[in-house]
Every structure is written in structure tokens, then in C-alpha cells.
Amino acid sequence: MDILIERLNSTDAKELYKFEVENRTFFEEMVPTRGDDYYKSEFFKIRHETLLEEQAKGISYFYLIKDKNGSILGRINLIDIDDSHEIGHLGYRVGQQHTGKGVATKALKFYWNSSKSG
């Protein structure tokens, strides 16, 4: 499966919301819930805009893992960046129907290689 890694942008809000809602139960089996408000479209839109602001300031970076048709397969987040020590926390999640297909492995390798080159 070919994948693309794209930086989160404002036009992703609708599809990302759909991805999160469709995978809520699956994700909440592995990580703490984000709460019911997160899944209300008004709140999600505000949260999305907040993430874009953080990204613009270089506080965090958010990426979407997509297939060749542009469908969202997962996410990669780089947060708590400390430029002075060159560290941050990398997290990722892959939608339930895409697990076990090497999506996360390919995406993280792609991300790692692209971050080292530029």
C-alpha cells in the first residue's frame, strides 16, 4: 500500500472529524477518551484550529497518513518540542480498518527519513 504524509491543514477538518468519529471506539480501547465534547463538530472545529495555530508557532507538528486517493489512514503528531535539546514526543494512530497492514511502519519510516533530509 502506497502512503503519503501530509502536514495537517485547514481543509482537512471535515475528513479528519469523520476519521476520528468512525474510529472513536477503537481508539478508546487503547488510550484514554478525549471526552464527548471532542466528538461534537463545533468543538472539533475549534480544536482543529488550535492545532493549526500550534503548528504555525512551531510548538507542535501534526501530519495525516493518507492513501493515494487522499483518504485518511492515520495520524502522526510531534508534540512537546524542545528545540534546545532537539527532542519531542512522537505519537501516532492508525484507523481500525488499516491496522496490521504496515501503515504505521511505513509512515514512521517515511516521516523519519523526510525529517532527516530537510
URHU-V586957 format. One record per backbone hydrogen bond with DSSP energy under -1.0 kcal/mol. CO is the residue of the C=O (numbers start at 0). NH is the residue of the N-H. E is the energy in kcal/mol with one decimal. If there is no record, write none. Layout:
co->CO nh->NH e->E
co->CO nh->NH e->E
This chain:
co->3 nh->65 e->-2.8
co->5 nh->63 e->-3.2
co->8 nh->11 e->-1.8
co->9 nh->12 e->-1.1
co->11 nh->15 e->-2.8
co->12 nh->16 e->-2.5
co->13 nh->17 e->-2.0
co->14 nh->18 e->-2.3
co->15 nh->19 e->-2.7
co->16 nh->20 e->-2.6
co->17 nh->21 e->-2.6
co->18 nh->22 e->-1.5
co->22 nh->26 e->-2.9
co->23 nh->27 e->-2.6
co->26 nh->29 e->-1.8
co->26 nh->30 e->-2.3
co->35 nh->38 e->-1.3
co->36 nh->39 e->-2.2
co->39 nh->43 e->-2.8
co->40 nh->44 e->-2.2
co->41 nh->45 e->-1.6
co->42 nh->46 e->-2.7
co->43 nh->47 e->-2.8
co->44 nh->48 e->-2.2
co->45 nh->49 e->-2.1
co->46 nh->50 e->-2.2
co->47 nh->51 e->-2.0
co->48 nh->52 e->-1.9
co->49 nh->53 e->-2.4
co->50 nh->54 e->-2.4
co->51 nh->55 e->-2.2
co->52 nh->56 e->-1.7
co->53 nh->58 e->-2.2
co->54 nh->57 e->-1.1
co->58 nh->80 e->-1.3
co->60 nh->77 e->-3.2
co->61 nh->7 e->-3.1
co->62 nh->75 e->-2.3
co->63 nh->5 e->-2.4
co->64 nh->72 e->-3.8
co->64 nh->73 e->-1.5
co->65 nh->3 e->-2.6
co->66 nh->69 e->-2.1
co->70 nh->66 e->-2.1
co->72 nh->94 e->-3.1
co->73 nh->64 e->-2.6
co->74 nh->92 e->-1.7
co->75 nh->62 e->-3.1
co->76 nh->90 e->-2.8
co->77 nh->60 e->-2.9
co->78 nh->88 e->-3.2
co->81 nh->86 e->-1.8
co->86 nh->81 e->-3.2
co->88 nh->78 e->-2.8
co->90 nh->76 e->-3.1
co->92 nh->74 e->-2.7
co->94 nh->97 e->-2.1
co->95 nh->98 e->-1.3
co->101 nh->105 e->-2.6
co->102 nh->106 e->-2.8
co->103 nh->107 e->-2.8
co->104 nh->108 e->-2.1
co->105 nh->109 e->-2.7
co->106 nh->110 e->-3.0
co->107 nh->111 e->-2.8
co->108 nh->112 e->-2.7
co->109 nh->113 e->-2.4
co->110 nh->114 e->-2.3
co->111 nh->115 e->-1.7
co->112 nh->116 e->-1.1
